[in-house]
Amino acid sequence: MIEDLDAISAVHARARATYYAGHIPAEAYSGPAELERQRAGTGRAIESREHTVLCATRDDRVVGFAVLGARFDDDKLFHFHIDPEVWRTGAGTALHRGCVEVWQEAKLSSVRLEVFAPNARARAFYARQGWEEDGREDDHVLMRLRLPVAEVSSGPAV
């Protein structure tokens, strides 16, 4: 999976550029230092035994990835990014289904995530997948969501 790091980092950069644009300074999400910081963090996650990394591919090309915890109840979905070029094609739903399968196999009852509150597209996607709002962070920029894993069906999300 480490061989996919460059492709994963590129998806991450493109996805972040779409939802952060107009909300925070570009240097904070697409400047060279930030891109290298994100790449290094993703590399550590891929090599970690504490995280699971899943990739969505199309025609042998990485179009999405998820970094998730699956060790304890209330573990976290750390990253979930889909290349904007394939939004609304089912890639995100399929990747999310893979995450749910990992959590169900680990017998977790619930998991959580934080989403950039102005990212309405992501919030709508997560709501369709069964995530429920669970408050906001102190800065009100991040929204907390929780997924009751046991209640999620293994079939396609509606």
DSSP file with accessible surface (Angstrom, degrees, kcal/mol):
  #  RESIDUE AA STRUCTURE BP1 BP2  ACC     N-H-->O    O-->H-N    N-H-->O    O-->H-N    TCO  KAPPA ALPHA  PHI   PSI    X-CA   Y-CA   Z-CA
    1    1 A M    >         0   0   80      0, 0.0     3,-2.1     0, 0.0     4,-0.1   0.000 360.0 360.0 360.0 -30.2    0.0    0.0    0.0
    2    2 A I  G >   +     0   0   72      1,-0.3     3,-2.0     2,-0.2     4,-0.3   0.835 360.0  66.5 -60.7 -26.2    2.9    2.4    0.6
    3    3 A E  G 3  S+     0   0  145      1,-0.3     3,-0.3     2,-0.1    -1,-0.3   0.712  96.9  55.7 -66.3 -16.0    3.5    2.2   -3.1
    4    4 A D  G <> S+     0   0   54     -3,-2.1     4,-3.0     1,-0.2    -1,-0.3   0.369  76.0 104.6 -92.9   3.0    0.2    4.0   -3.5
    5    5 A L  H <> S+     0   0   13     -3,-2.0     4,-2.9     1,-0.2     5,-0.2   0.891  78.6  48.8 -56.5 -44.2    1.2    6.9   -1.3
    6    6 A D  H  > S+     0   0  105     -3,-0.3     4,-2.1    -4,-0.3    -1,-0.2   0.933 114.6  45.6 -62.8 -43.0    1.8    9.4   -4.1
    7    7 A A  H  > S+     0   0   40     -4,-0.2     4,-2.2     2,-0.2    -2,-0.2   0.916 114.2  48.6 -65.9 -41.5   -1.6    8.6   -5.6
    8    8 A I  H  X S+     0   0    0     -4,-3.0     4,-2.6     1,-0.2    -2,-0.2   0.930 111.1  50.5 -63.3 -44.5   -3.3    8.7   -2.2
    9    9 A S  H  X S+     0   0   21     -4,-2.9     4,-2.5    -5,-0.3    -1,-0.2   0.886 109.0  51.6 -62.4 -38.1   -1.7   12.1   -1.5
   10   10 A A  H  X S+     0   0   34     -4,-2.1     4,-2.4     2,-0.2     5,-0.2   0.917 110.4  47.8 -66.6 -41.8   -2.8   13.5   -4.9
   11   11 A V  H  X S+     0   0    0     -4,-2.2     4,-2.7     2,-0.2     5,-0.3   0.940 111.7  51.7 -61.5 -45.2   -6.4   12.4   -4.2
   12   12 A H  H  X S+     0   0    3     -4,-2.6     4,-2.6     1,-0.2     5,-0.2   0.931 110.5  47.5 -57.4 -47.0   -6.2   14.0   -0.7
   13   13 A A  H  X S+     0   0   27     -4,-2.5     4,-2.1     1,-0.2    -1,-0.2   0.919 113.5  47.0 -63.6 -43.9   -4.9   17.3   -2.1
   14   14 A R  H  X S+     0   0   94     -4,-2.4     4,-1.2     2,-0.2    -1,-0.2   0.915 113.9  47.6 -66.1 -42.1   -7.6   17.5   -4.9
   15   15 A A  H >X S+     0   0    3     -4,-2.7     4,-1.5    -5,-0.2     3,-0.6   0.954 112.6  47.8 -64.7 -47.6  -10.4   16.7   -2.5
   16   16 A R  H 3X S+     0   0   19     -4,-2.6     4,-2.5    -5,-0.3     5,-0.4   0.882 106.1  59.0 -61.9 -36.9   -9.3   19.2    0.2
   17   17 A A  H 3X S+     0   0   36     -4,-2.1     4,-1.0    -5,-0.2    -1,-0.2   0.835 104.7  51.7 -62.9 -30.0   -8.9   21.9   -2.4
   18   18 A T  H << S+     0   0   63     -4,-1.2    -1,-0.2    -3,-0.6    -2,-0.2   0.885 117.8  33.1 -76.2 -37.8  -12.6   21.6   -3.4
   19   19 A Y  H  < S+     0   0   34     -4,-1.5    -2,-0.2     1,-0.1    -1,-0.2   0.725 120.4  46.8 -96.5 -17.0  -14.1   21.9    0.1
   20   20 A Y  H >X S+     0   0   38     -4,-2.5     3,-2.7    -5,-0.2     4,-1.6   0.732  82.3 111.9 -89.9 -22.9  -11.6   24.3    1.7
   21   21 A A  T 3< S+     0   0   48     -4,-1.0    -4,-0.0    -5,-0.4    -3,-0.0  -0.233  88.2  12.7 -55.1 131.1  -11.5   26.8   -1.2
   22   22 A G  T 34 S+     0   0   83      2,-0.4    -1,-0.3     1,-0.1    -2,-0.1   0.365 121.8  68.8  85.1  -8.5  -13.1   30.0   -0.1
   23   23 A H  T <4 S+     0   0  107     -3,-2.7    -2,-0.2     1,-0.4    -3,-0.1   0.723 106.6  13.9-110.8 -35.6  -13.2   29.0    3.6
   24   24 A I  S  < S-     0   0   55     -4,-1.6    -2,-0.4     2,-0.0    -1,-0.4  -0.947  95.9 -77.5-137.9 159.2   -9.5   29.0    4.6
   25   25 A P    >   -     0   0   97      0, 0.0     3,-1.6     0, 0.0     4,-0.5  -0.296  40.0-124.8 -59.0 139.3   -6.3   30.4    3.0
   26   26 A A  T >>>S+     0   0   51      1,-0.3     4,-3.2     2,-0.2     3,-1.6   0.840 108.4  63.7 -55.4 -36.6   -5.1   28.2    0.2
   27   27 A E  H 3>5S+     0   0  122      1,-0.3     4,-1.0     3,-0.2     7,-0.4   0.828  95.1  62.2 -59.5 -28.6   -1.6   27.9    1.8
   28   28 A A  H <45S+     0   0   48     -3,-1.6    -1,-0.3     1,-0.2    -2,-0.2   0.700 121.7  18.1 -72.9 -19.3   -3.3   26.1    4.7
   29   29 A Y  H <45S+     0   0   22     -3,-1.6    -2,-0.2    -4,-0.5    -1,-0.2   0.573 138.8  24.7-125.5 -15.4   -4.5   23.2    2.5
   30   30 A S  H  <5S+     0   0   50     -4,-3.2    -3,-0.2    -5,-0.2    -2,-0.1   0.377  83.7 117.2-135.4   7.4   -2.5   23.3   -0.7
   31   31 A G  S  X<S-     0   0    3     -4,-1.0     4,-2.8    -5,-0.5     5,-0.2  -0.360  76.8-107.7 -72.1 157.3    0.8   25.0    0.1
   32   32 A P  H  > S+     0   0  101      0, 0.0     4,-2.2     0, 0.0     5,-0.2   0.886 118.3  49.7 -54.8 -42.5    4.0   22.9   -0.3
   33   33 A A  H  > S+     0   0   76      1,-0.2     4,-2.2     2,-0.2     5,-0.1   0.921 113.3  46.2 -65.8 -41.5    4.6   22.6    3.5
   34   34 A E  H  > S+     0   0   27     -7,-0.4     4,-2.8     2,-0.2     5,-0.2   0.913 111.0  52.1 -68.1 -41.7    1.0   21.5    4.1
   35   35 A L  H  X S+     0   0   65     -4,-2.8     4,-2.3     1,-0.2    -1,-0.2   0.920 111.7  46.8 -62.1 -39.9    1.0   19.0    1.2
   36   36 A E  H  X S+     0   0  107     -4,-2.2     4,-2.6    -5,-0.2    -1,-0.2   0.900 110.9  52.2 -68.6 -38.4    4.2   17.4    2.6
   37   37 A R  H  X S+     0   0  140     -4,-2.2     4,-2.4     1,-0.2    -2,-0.2   0.939 111.9  46.2 -61.6 -44.7    2.8   17.3    6.1
   38   38 A Q  H  X S+     0   0   17     -4,-2.8     4,-2.6     2,-0.2     5,-0.2   0.907 112.0  50.8 -64.5 -41.7   -0.3   15.5    4.8
   39   39 A R  H  X S+     0   0   80     -4,-2.3     4,-2.5    -5,-0.2    -2,-0.2   0.934 111.5  47.7 -61.9 -44.7    1.8   13.1    2.7
   40   40 A A  H  X S+     0   0   34     -4,-2.6     4,-2.3     2,-0.2    -2,-0.2   0.922 112.5  49.3 -63.9 -43.0    4.0   12.3    5.7
   41   41 A G  H  X S+     0   0   23     -4,-2.4     4,-2.1    -5,-0.2    -2,-0.2   0.911 111.7  48.2 -63.3 -41.2    0.9   11.8    8.0
   42   42 A T  H  X S+     0   0    1     -4,-2.6     4,-2.4     2,-0.2    -1,-0.2   0.914 109.7  53.4 -66.7 -39.6   -0.7    9.5    5.4
   43   43 A G  H  X S+     0   0    8     -4,-2.5     4,-1.9     1,-0.2    -2,-0.2   0.919 108.5  49.3 -60.3 -42.6    2.5    7.5    5.1
   44   44 A R  H  X S+     0   0  163     -4,-2.3     4,-0.9     1,-0.2    -1,-0.2   0.906 110.5  51.2 -63.5 -40.0    2.6    7.0    8.8
   45   45 A A  H >< S+     0   0   11     -4,-2.1     3,-0.6     1,-0.2     6,-0.3   0.908 107.7  52.3 -64.0 -41.4   -1.0    5.8    8.8
   46   46 A I  H 3< S+     0   0   26     -4,-2.4    -1,-0.2     1,-0.2    -2,-0.2   0.905 114.5  42.2 -62.2 -39.0   -0.3    3.3    6.0
   47   47 A E  H 3< S+     0   0  141     -4,-1.9    -1,-0.2    -5,-0.2    -2,-0.2   0.580  95.5 105.1 -86.1  -6.5    2.5    1.8    8.0
   48   48 A S    <<  -     0   0   34     -4,-0.9     3,-0.3    -3,-0.6    -3,-0.0  -0.434  60.1-152.5 -77.8 145.1    0.7    1.9   11.3
   49   49 A R  S    S+     0   0  244      1,-0.2    -1,-0.1    -2,-0.1    -4,-0.1   0.521  95.1  64.0 -87.3  -7.9   -0.7   -1.2   12.9
   50   50 A E  S    S+     0   0  111     -5,-0.1    20,-0.4    19,-0.1     2,-0.3   0.550 100.4  55.2 -92.1  -9.5   -3.3    0.9   14.6
   51   51 A H        -     0   0   51     -3,-0.3     2,-0.4    -6,-0.3    18,-0.2  -0.896  67.0-143.9-123.5 154.2   -5.0    2.1   11.4
   52   52 A T  E     -A   68   0A  48     16,-3.3    16,-2.9    -2,-0.3     2,-0.5  -0.953  15.2-159.0-112.1 135.3   -6.6    0.4    8.5
   53   53 A V  E     -A   67   0A  17     -2,-0.4     2,-0.4    14,-0.2    14,-0.2  -0.975   9.5-175.5-117.2 125.1   -6.2    2.0    5.1
   54   54 A L  E     -A   66   0A  42     12,-2.4    12,-2.4    -2,-0.5     2,-0.4  -0.940   7.0-157.3-116.7 144.8   -8.6    1.2    2.3
   55   55 A C  E     -A   65   0A  37     -2,-0.4     2,-0.5    10,-0.2    10,-0.3  -0.948   8.9-147.4-122.1 143.5   -8.4    2.4   -1.3
   56   56 A A  E     -A   64   0A  14      8,-2.4     7,-3.1    -2,-0.4     8,-1.3  -0.908  26.0-170.5-101.5 133.4  -11.0    2.8   -4.0
   57   57 A T  E     -A   62   0A  86     -2,-0.5     2,-0.4     5,-0.3     5,-0.2  -0.927  19.1-171.1-127.5 153.4   -9.7    2.2   -7.5
   58   58 A R  E >  S-A   61   0A  90      3,-2.3     3,-1.6    -2,-0.3    -2,-0.0  -0.982  82.1  -9.5-138.1 128.1  -11.0    2.6  -11.0
   59   59 A D  T 3  S-     0   0  161     -2,-0.4     3,-0.1     1,-0.3    -1,-0.1   0.903 130.4 -55.3  49.0  46.5   -9.0    1.3  -14.0
   60   60 A D  T 3  S+     0   0  168      1,-0.2     2,-0.4    -3,-0.0    -1,-0.3   0.705 115.1 118.5  61.8  22.9   -6.1    0.5  -11.7
   61   61 A R  E <  S-A   58   0A 101     -3,-1.6    -3,-2.3   -54,-0.0     2,-0.4  -0.968  70.4-118.1-120.4 133.0   -6.0    4.2  -10.5
   62   62 A V  E     +A   57   0A   9     -2,-0.4    -5,-0.3    -5,-0.2     3,-0.1  -0.562  38.5 165.8 -69.2 123.2   -6.6    5.2   -6.9
   63   63 A V  E     +     0   0A   1     -7,-3.1    20,-3.5    -2,-0.4     2,-0.3   0.381  63.1   4.9-118.8  -1.0   -9.7    7.4   -6.8
   64   64 A G  E     -AB  56  82A   0     -8,-1.3    -8,-2.4    18,-0.3    -1,-0.3  -0.973  57.7-166.9-172.2 161.3  -10.3    7.4   -3.1
   65   65 A F  E     -AB  55  81A   0     16,-2.4    16,-2.6    -2,-0.3     2,-0.4  -0.991   5.9-157.5-155.7 156.5   -9.0    6.3    0.3
   66   66 A A  E     -AB  54  80A   0    -12,-2.4   -12,-2.4    -2,-0.3     2,-0.5  -0.995   3.2-161.5-135.5 140.1  -10.0    5.9    3.9
   67   67 A V  E     +AB  53  79A   2     12,-2.3    11,-2.2    -2,-0.4    12,-1.8  -0.995  29.3 167.1-119.1 119.2   -7.9    5.8    7.1
   68   68 A L  E     -AB  52  77A   0    -16,-2.9   -16,-3.3    -2,-0.5     2,-0.3  -0.946  35.4-130.3-137.2 155.0   -9.8    4.3    9.9
   69   69 A G        +     0   0    0      7,-2.8   -18,-0.1    -2,-0.3     6,-0.1  -0.785  23.8 170.3 -96.4 146.9   -9.4    2.9   13.4
   70   70 A A        +     0   0   19    -20,-0.4     3,-0.1    -2,-0.3   -19,-0.1  -0.097  52.1  88.7-149.5  40.9  -11.1   -0.5   14.1
   71   71 A R  S    S+     0   0  122      1,-0.3     2,-0.3   -21,-0.2   -20,-0.0   0.725  87.6  24.8-111.1 -31.5   -9.8   -1.5   17.5
   72   72 A F  S >  S-     0   0  123     36,-0.0     3,-1.4     0, 0.0    -1,-0.3  -0.960  86.8 -90.1-136.1 152.2  -12.1    0.0   20.1
   73   73 A D  T 3  S+     0   0   85     -2,-0.3    38,-0.2     1,-0.3     3,-0.1  -0.305 115.8  27.8 -55.0 145.6  -15.7    1.1   20.3
   74   74 A D  T 3  S+     0   0   61     36,-2.8    -1,-0.3    73,-0.1    37,-0.2   0.688  88.5 156.6  70.3  20.6  -16.0    4.8   19.4
   75   75 A D  E <   -c  111   0B  26     -3,-1.4    37,-2.5    35,-0.6     2,-0.3  -0.067  36.7-108.6 -66.0-177.9  -12.9    4.5   17.2
   76   76 A K  E     -c  112   0B  39     35,-0.2    -7,-2.8    -3,-0.1     2,-0.8  -0.862   7.0-136.6-128.9 146.4  -12.5    7.0   14.4
   77   77 A L  E     -B   68   0A   6     35,-2.6    37,-0.5    -2,-0.3    -9,-0.2  -0.907  30.8-178.5 -91.2 107.5  -12.7    7.5   10.7
   78   78 A F  E     +     0   0A  81    -11,-2.2     2,-0.4    -2,-0.8   -10,-0.2   0.876  61.8   9.9 -81.2 -41.8   -9.6    9.7   10.3
   79   79 A H  E     +B   67   0A  46    -12,-1.8   -12,-2.3     2,-0.0    -1,-0.3  -0.999  53.5 168.9-140.7 140.3   -9.7   10.3    6.6
   80   80 A F  E     +B   66   0A  22     -2,-0.4     2,-0.4   -14,-0.2   -14,-0.2  -0.832  19.7 161.9-149.8 104.9  -12.2    9.7    3.9
   81   81 A H  E     -B   65   0A  16    -16,-2.6   -16,-2.4    -2,-0.3     2,-0.4  -0.995  18.7-169.7-133.9 135.6  -11.5   11.3    0.5
   82   82 A I  E     -B   64   0A  14     -2,-0.4   -18,-0.3   -18,-0.2     5,-0.1  -0.968  37.2-105.2-120.8 137.3  -12.7   10.7   -3.0
   83   83 A D    >   -     0   0    1    -20,-3.5     3,-2.4    -2,-0.4     4,-0.2  -0.401  27.5-130.6 -59.3 128.3  -11.2   12.3   -6.1
   84   84 A P  G >  S+     0   0   34      0, 0.0     3,-1.3     0, 0.0    -1,-0.2   0.790 103.8  70.9 -54.0 -25.2  -13.7   15.1   -7.2
   85   85 A E  G 3  S+     0   0  137      1,-0.3    -2,-0.1   -22,-0.0   -22,-0.0   0.736 105.9  37.2 -64.4 -21.1  -13.5   13.6  -10.7
   86   86 A V  G X >S+     0   0   13     -3,-2.4     3,-1.2   -23,-0.2     5,-0.5   0.202  82.0 136.9-118.3  16.3  -15.4   10.6   -9.6
   87   87 A W  T < 5S+     0   0   73     -3,-1.3    -4,-0.0    -4,-0.2     0, 0.0  -0.321  73.0  20.4 -58.8 145.8  -17.9   12.1   -7.2
   88   88 A R  T 3 5S+     0   0  187      1,-0.1    -1,-0.2     0, 0.0    -2,-0.0   0.726  96.1 103.1  67.0  26.0  -21.5   10.8   -7.6
   89   89 A T  T < 5S-     0   0   67     -3,-1.2    -2,-0.1     0, 0.0    -1,-0.1   0.391  99.1-101.1-112.6  -0.7  -20.3    7.6   -9.3
   90   90 A G  T  >5S+     0   0   37     -4,-0.1     4,-2.5     4,-0.0     5,-0.2   0.296  92.9 114.3  98.1  -8.5  -20.6    5.2   -6.4
   91   91 A A  H  ><S+     0   0    6     -5,-0.5     4,-2.4     1,-0.2     5,-0.2   0.918  79.3  46.1 -62.4 -43.5  -16.9    5.1   -5.5
   92   92 A G  H  > S+     0   0   12     -6,-0.3     4,-2.9     2,-0.2     5,-0.2   0.915 112.3  50.1 -66.0 -42.1  -17.5    6.8   -2.1
   93   93 A T  H  > S+     0   0   35      2,-0.2     4,-2.5     1,-0.2    -2,-0.2   0.926 112.3  47.8 -63.2 -43.2  -20.4    4.6   -1.3
   94   94 A A  H  X S+     0   0   52     -4,-2.5     4,-1.9     2,-0.2    -2,-0.2   0.922 113.1  47.9 -64.0 -42.7  -18.4    1.5   -2.1
   95   95 A L  H  X S+     0   0   10     -4,-2.4     4,-2.0    -5,-0.2    -2,-0.2   0.928 111.6  50.4 -64.2 -42.6  -15.4    2.7   -0.1
   96   96 A H  H  X S+     0   0    3     -4,-2.9     4,-2.6     1,-0.2    -2,-0.2   0.920 106.8  54.8 -62.0 -41.5  -17.7    3.5    2.9
   97   97 A R  H  X S+     0   0   72     -4,-2.5     4,-2.3     1,-0.2    -1,-0.2   0.906 105.9  53.1 -59.1 -39.3  -19.2    0.1    2.7
   98   98 A G  H  X S+     0   0   20     -4,-1.9     4,-1.9     2,-0.2    -1,-0.2   0.901 107.8  50.6 -61.8 -40.4  -15.7   -1.3    3.0
   99   99 A C  H  X S+     0   0    0     -4,-2.0     4,-2.5     2,-0.2    -2,-0.2   0.936 109.2  50.7 -61.3 -46.9  -15.2    0.7    6.1
  100  100 A V  H  X S+     0   0    4     -4,-2.6     4,-3.0     1,-0.2     5,-0.2   0.905 107.5  53.7 -60.5 -40.3  -18.4   -0.6    7.6
  101  101 A E  H  X S+     0   0   89     -4,-2.3     4,-2.6     1,-0.2    -1,-0.2   0.918 108.6  49.4 -61.0 -41.4  -17.4   -4.2    6.9
  102  102 A V  H  X S+     0   0   30     -4,-1.9     4,-1.8     2,-0.2    -2,-0.2   0.939 113.7  46.1 -62.1 -46.0  -14.1   -3.6    8.7
  103  103 A W  H  <>S+     0   0    0     -4,-2.5     5,-2.3     1,-0.2     4,-0.2   0.902 113.0  49.1 -65.3 -40.0  -15.9   -2.1   11.7
  104  104 A Q  H ><5S+     0   0   61     -4,-3.0     3,-1.4     1,-0.2    -1,-0.2   0.914 109.4  51.7 -67.3 -40.2  -18.5   -4.9   11.8
  105  105 A E  H 3<5S+     0   0  151     -4,-2.6    -1,-0.2     1,-0.3    -2,-0.2   0.852 109.1  51.3 -62.7 -32.3  -15.8   -7.6   11.6
  106  106 A A  T 3<5S-     0   0   41     -4,-1.8    -1,-0.3    -5,-0.2    -2,-0.2   0.471 113.2-125.8 -81.2  -2.7  -14.1   -5.8   14.6
  107  107 A K  T < 5 +     0   0  177     -3,-1.4     2,-0.3    -4,-0.2    -3,-0.2   0.831  49.0 165.2  61.2  36.9  -17.5   -6.0   16.3
  108  108 A L      < -     0   0   11     -5,-2.3    -1,-0.2     1,-0.1     3,-0.1  -0.611  31.3-156.3 -80.5 144.9  -17.6   -2.2   17.0
  109  109 A S  S    S+     0   0   63      1,-0.3    41,-0.9    -2,-0.3    40,-0.7   0.788  73.6   2.1 -91.3 -28.8  -20.9   -0.8   18.1
  110  110 A S  E     - D   0 148B  22     38,-0.3   -36,-2.8    39,-0.2   -35,-0.6  -0.993  56.9-168.1-154.9 155.8  -20.2    2.8   17.0
  111  111 A V  E     -cD  75 147B   0     36,-1.7    36,-2.8    -2,-0.3     2,-0.3  -0.894  12.9-150.7-135.6 168.3  -17.5    4.9   15.3
  112  112 A R  E     -cD  76 146B  84    -37,-2.5   -35,-2.6    -2,-0.3     2,-0.3  -0.884  10.9-178.2-138.1 167.5  -17.1    8.6   15.0
  113  113 A L  E     - D   0 145B   3     32,-2.0    32,-2.6    -2,-0.3     2,-0.4  -0.968  22.4-129.4-155.9 166.0  -15.6   11.2   12.7
  114  114 A E  E     - D   0 144B  66    -37,-0.5     2,-0.4    -2,-0.3    30,-0.2  -0.986  25.0-169.0-120.2 135.0  -15.1   15.0   12.4
  115  115 A V  E     - D   0 143B  10     28,-2.7    28,-3.1    -2,-0.4     2,-0.5  -0.952  35.3-101.3-125.8 144.9  -16.1   16.8    9.2
  116  116 A F  E >   - D   0 142B  15     -2,-0.4     3,-2.3    26,-0.2    26,-0.2  -0.507  36.9-138.9 -62.8 113.7  -15.4   20.3    8.1
  117  117 A A  T 3  S+     0   0    7     24,-3.5    -1,-0.2    -2,-0.5    25,-0.1   0.844  97.7  55.1 -53.8 -40.1  -18.8   22.0    8.9
  118  118 A P  T 3  S+     0   0   56      0, 0.0     2,-2.0     0, 0.0    -1,-0.3   0.644  82.1  97.9 -69.8  -7.0  -19.0   24.1    5.7
  119  119 A N    <>  +     0   0   21     -3,-2.3     4,-2.3     1,-0.2     5,-0.2  -0.500  46.5 168.9 -83.0  79.1  -18.6   20.9    3.6
  120  120 A A  H  > S+     0   0   56     -2,-2.0     4,-2.5     1,-0.2     5,-0.2   0.845  71.8  58.7 -61.4 -36.0  -22.3   20.4    2.9
  121  121 A R  H  > S+     0   0  125     -3,-0.2     4,-2.3     2,-0.2    -1,-0.2   0.944 109.3  43.2 -60.6 -47.5  -21.5   17.7    0.3
  122  122 A A  H  > S+     0   0   18      2,-0.2     4,-2.9     1,-0.2     5,-0.2   0.927 112.6  52.5 -65.8 -43.0  -19.7   15.6    2.8
  123  123 A R  H  X S+     0   0   81     -4,-2.3     4,-2.3     1,-0.2    -1,-0.2   0.918 110.9  47.7 -60.2 -41.1  -22.3   16.1    5.5
  124  124 A A  H  X S+     0   0   46     -4,-2.5     4,-2.2     2,-0.2    -1,-0.2   0.911 111.4  51.1 -65.7 -42.0  -25.0   15.0    3.1
  125  125 A F  H  X S+     0   0   28     -4,-2.3     4,-1.3    -5,-0.2    -2,-0.2   0.954 111.5  46.6 -58.8 -50.6  -23.0   11.9    2.0
  126  126 A Y  H  <>S+     0   0   19     -4,-2.9     5,-2.4     1,-0.2     4,-0.4   0.898 109.4  54.5 -62.4 -39.0  -22.4   10.9    5.6
  127  127 A A  H ><5S+     0   0   64     -4,-2.3     3,-1.4    -5,-0.2    -1,-0.2   0.921 106.3  52.2 -60.2 -41.5  -26.1   11.4    6.4
  128  128 A R  H 3<5S+     0   0  103     -4,-2.2    30,-0.4     1,-0.3    -1,-0.2   0.803 107.4  53.6 -63.8 -26.7  -27.1    9.1    3.5
  129  129 A Q  T 3<5S-     0   0   16     -4,-1.3    -1,-0.3    -3,-0.3    -2,-0.2   0.463 127.5 -98.0 -87.7  -3.6  -24.7    6.5    5.0
  130  130 A G  T < 5S+     0   0   33     -3,-1.4    -3,-0.2    -4,-0.4     2,-0.1   0.470  71.0 148.1 104.3   4.1  -26.4    6.6    8.4
  131  131 A W      < -     0   0   11     -5,-2.4     2,-0.4    -6,-0.1    -1,-0.3  -0.469  31.6-152.6 -72.6 145.4  -24.1    9.0   10.3
  132  132 A E  E     -E  146   0B 108     14,-3.0    14,-2.7    -2,-0.1     2,-0.1  -0.932  22.7-102.8-121.1 142.6  -25.8   11.2   13.0
  133  133 A E  E     +E  145   0B 117     -2,-0.4    12,-0.3    12,-0.2     3,-0.1  -0.359  34.1 178.8 -64.1 138.9  -24.7   14.6   14.2
  134  134 A D  E     -     0   0B  62     10,-3.4    11,-0.2     1,-0.5     2,-0.1  -0.116  52.1 -76.3-133.7  29.6  -23.0   14.3   17.6
  135  135 A G  E     -     0   0B  25      9,-0.3     9,-3.0     2,-0.0    -1,-0.5  -0.448  49.9 -81.8 108.4-177.8  -22.1   18.0   18.3
  136  136 A R  E     -E  143   0B  96      7,-0.3     7,-0.2    -2,-0.1     2,-0.0  -0.932  36.5-107.1-127.6 154.3  -19.5   20.5   17.2
  137  137 A E    >   -     0   0   48      5,-2.8     3,-2.2    -2,-0.3     5,-0.0  -0.305  45.0 -96.8 -72.2 165.6  -15.9   21.1   18.2
  138  138 A D  T 3  S+     0   0  156      1,-0.3    -1,-0.1     2,-0.1    -2,-0.0   0.821 125.9  52.9 -55.8 -33.5  -15.2   24.2   20.3
  139  139 A D  T 3  S-     0   0   96      1,-0.1    -1,-0.3     3,-0.0    -2,-0.0   0.541 101.3-135.5 -82.7  -3.9  -14.2   26.2   17.2
  140  140 A H  S <  S+     0   0  127     -3,-2.2    -2,-0.1     2,-0.2    -1,-0.1   0.570  83.1 100.8  62.1   9.3  -17.5   25.3   15.5
  141  141 A V  S    S+     0   0   60      1,-0.1   -24,-3.5   -24,-0.1     2,-0.5   0.755  75.0  57.4 -90.5 -27.7  -15.6   24.6   12.3
  142  142 A L  E    S-D  116   0B  47    -26,-0.2    -5,-2.8   -25,-0.1     2,-0.4  -0.892  70.6-156.0-108.5 133.8  -15.7   20.8   12.8
  143  143 A M  E     -DE 115 136B   8    -28,-3.1   -28,-2.7    -2,-0.5     2,-0.4  -0.890  13.9-137.6-104.5 133.9  -18.9   18.8   13.2
  144  144 A R  E     -D  114   0B  79     -9,-3.0   -10,-3.4    -2,-0.4     2,-0.3  -0.778  22.3-174.0 -91.1 137.1  -18.7   15.5   15.1
  145  145 A L  E     -DE 113 133B  11    -32,-2.6   -32,-2.0    -2,-0.4     2,-0.4  -0.933   8.1-157.7-127.5 153.3  -20.7   12.6   13.6
  146  146 A R  E     -DE 112 132B  62    -14,-2.7   -14,-3.0    -2,-0.3   -34,-0.2  -0.988   2.8-156.1-132.2 141.9  -21.3    9.1   15.0
  147  147 A L  E     -D  111   0B   0    -36,-2.8   -36,-1.7    -2,-0.4     2,-1.4  -0.970  14.3-143.1-119.3 118.1  -22.3    5.9   13.1
  148  148 A P  E >   -D  110   0B  22      0, 0.0     3,-1.4     0, 0.0     4,-0.4  -0.668  21.6-166.0 -76.7  95.8  -24.1    3.2   15.0
  149  149 A V  G >  S+     0   0    1     -2,-1.4     3,-1.6   -40,-0.7   -39,-0.2   0.860  79.2  58.5 -57.4 -42.0  -22.2    0.4   13.2
  150  150 A A  G 3  S+     0   0   85    -41,-0.9    -1,-0.3     1,-0.3   -40,-0.1   0.780 104.1  53.8 -63.1 -24.1  -24.5   -2.5   14.2
  151  151 A E  G <  S+     0   0  153     -3,-1.4     2,-0.4   -42,-0.3    -1,-0.3   0.538  85.6  99.9 -87.7  -6.3  -27.5   -0.7   12.6
  152  152 A V  S <  S-     0   0   29     -3,-1.6     2,-0.1    -4,-0.4   -22,-0.1  -0.675  70.5-134.3 -85.1 128.9  -25.9   -0.3    9.2
  153  153 A S        -     0   0   82     -2,-0.4    -2,-0.1     1,-0.1   -53,-0.1  -0.425  10.9-129.3 -77.2 157.0  -27.0   -2.8    6.6
  154  154 A S  S    S+     0   0   86     -2,-0.1    -1,-0.1   -54,-0.0     3,-0.1   0.557  83.0  88.1 -83.8  -5.1  -24.4   -4.5    4.5
  155  155 A G  S    S-     0   0   29      1,-0.2    -2,-0.0   -58,-0.0     0, 0.0  -0.143  96.0 -57.8 -83.1-177.0  -26.3   -3.7    1.3
  156  156 A P        -     0   0  102      0, 0.0    -1,-0.2     0, 0.0     2,-0.2  -0.286  57.2-113.0 -63.1 143.9  -26.1   -0.5   -0.8
  157  157 A A              0   0   38     -3,-0.1   -28,-0.1     1,-0.1   -29,-0.1  -0.478 360.0 360.0 -74.5 147.2  -26.8    2.8    0.9
  158  158 A V              0   0  157    -30,-0.4    -1,-0.1    -2,-0.2     0, 0.0  -0.660 360.0 360.0 -89.2 360.0  -29.9    4.6   -0.2
